[in-house]
Amino acid sequence: MTVNEIEKIFSEMSGVNELMARLIYGCGLRLQECLQLRIKDVDFEQSLVIIHSGKGDKDRRTMLPEAVREELIKHINEIRVIYEKIEMQG
């Protein structure tokens, strides 16, 4: 697929689904690898994503695309607010 075709697909998506699709495309992740990502697997300072137990049960590193960086930070901050609210109630 061309870059334009990929951008057309992304333009039809929104929210977490778009963020995940951009991560999968930009980082070269498999779906399961994306679903298993944790906050501590993303190194914003070095722009790296660490994938644990990937294909062949091996760990690997890949670049965090600049295009998803801000959206990922925003998403993490939104989830952190929800998590803290739950922590206060429990």
C-alpha positions in Angstrom: 0.0 0.0 0.0 1.1 3.5 -0.6 1.5 6.2 2.0 -1.5 8.0 0.7 -3.6 4.8 0.9 -2.5 4.3 4.5 -3.3 7.9 5.4 -6.8 7.4 3.9 -7.3 4.4 6.1 -6.1 6.4 9.2 -8.4 9.3 8.3 -11.4 7.0 8.6 -10.4 6.0 12.1 -10.4 7.8 15.4 -9.5 7.6 19.1 -7.7 4.5 20.5 -8.3 2.5 17.3 -6.4 5.1 15.2 -3.6 5.4 17.8 -3.2 1.6 17.8 -3.2 1.4 14.0 -0.6 4.1 13.7 1.6 2.4 16.3 1.2 -1.0 14.5 2.1 0.6 11.2 4.8 3.0 12.4 6.6 0.6 14.8 6.1 -2.5 12.7 4.2 -4.2 15.5 2.0 -7.2 15.3 -1.5 -6.8 16.7 -0.8 -8.9 19.8 2.4 -7.0 20.5 0.5 -3.7 20.4 -2.2 -5.1 22.7 0.5 -6.1 25.2 2.4 -2.8 25.3 2.8 -1.3 28.8 3.7 2.3 29.6 7.1 1.2 30.8 7.7 -0.3 27.3 7.8 3.1 25.8 10.9 5.2 26.2 10.0 8.8 25.1 13.4 10.2 25.8 15.1 7.8 23.3 12.0 7.4 21.1 12.0 3.6 21.5 9.4 0.9 22.0 10.5 -2.3 23.6 8.6 -5.4 22.6 8.8 -8.3 25.0 8.4 -11.9 23.9 7.7 -11.1 20.3 8.1 -13.6 17.4 10.3 -16.5 18.5 9.8 -15.4 22.1 12.5 -12.7 21.7 12.6 -9.2 22.9 13.3 -6.4 20.4 13.4 -2.6 20.2 11.9 -0.4 17.5 11.6 3.3 16.9 8.7 5.3 18.3 7.4 7.4 15.3 7.3 11.1 16.0 3.9 11.2 14.3 2.3 9.2 17.2 4.4 10.6 20.1 2.1 13.4 21.2 -1.1 11.4 20.8 0.4 8.6 22.8 1.4 11.0 25.6 -2.1 12.4 25.6 -3.7 9.0 25.8 -1.4 7.9 28.7 -2.3 11.1 30.6 -6.1 10.5 30.0 -5.8 6.9 31.3 -3.7 8.0 34.3 -6.5 10.4 35.4 -9.0 7.4 35.2 -6.6 5.2 37.1 -6.0 7.7 39.8 -9.8 8.3 40.2 -10.3 4.5 40.7 -7.4 4.4 43.1 -9.0 7.1 45.3 -12.3 5.3 45.3 -10.8 2.0 46.3 
